Amino acid sequence: MPGRPGLRQPQFTLLHAEGALRWHIGSPTIMAAQLDYLVELTRRPNLRLGVIAWDRPLTMHARHAFHVYDTHTVIVGTESGTAFITDPVEVGAYDRRSAELEDVAVFGDQAVHVFERVAEDYRALSRRR
């Protein structure tokens, strides 16, 4: 999507764990379509979409989802509310955790391969029904 001349498009990095992609919510057809859409999103110039494949060994885990915004704010969502964290020490800790997770994630063609593999698993489930 072209932007207006002179305006910089915001850049985003989003990570998914393969395990989350395999939470079978809805039909296999819906899940495969969701994964196909993630493949489409990997082509967006302002988005780095990564996945932590199930076969990647980790030395840490993310206890909950979080979003780091320009190293100034972290947003943590829970079932009952949203926390906005702005303390520089805490934001720094989340920023480091984000970098650690990015280090084990795959991006680009490798991420597409994972998304397509999981989508094919859902399509296989659909064919068995």
Secondary structure, 3 states (H helix, E strand, C coil): CCCCCCCCCCCEEEEEEHHHHCCCCCCHHHHHHHHHHHHHHCCCCCEEEEEECCCCCCCCCCCCCCEEECCCEEEEECCCCEEEECCHHHHHHHHHHHHHHHHHCECHHHHHHHHHHHHHHHHHHHHHC
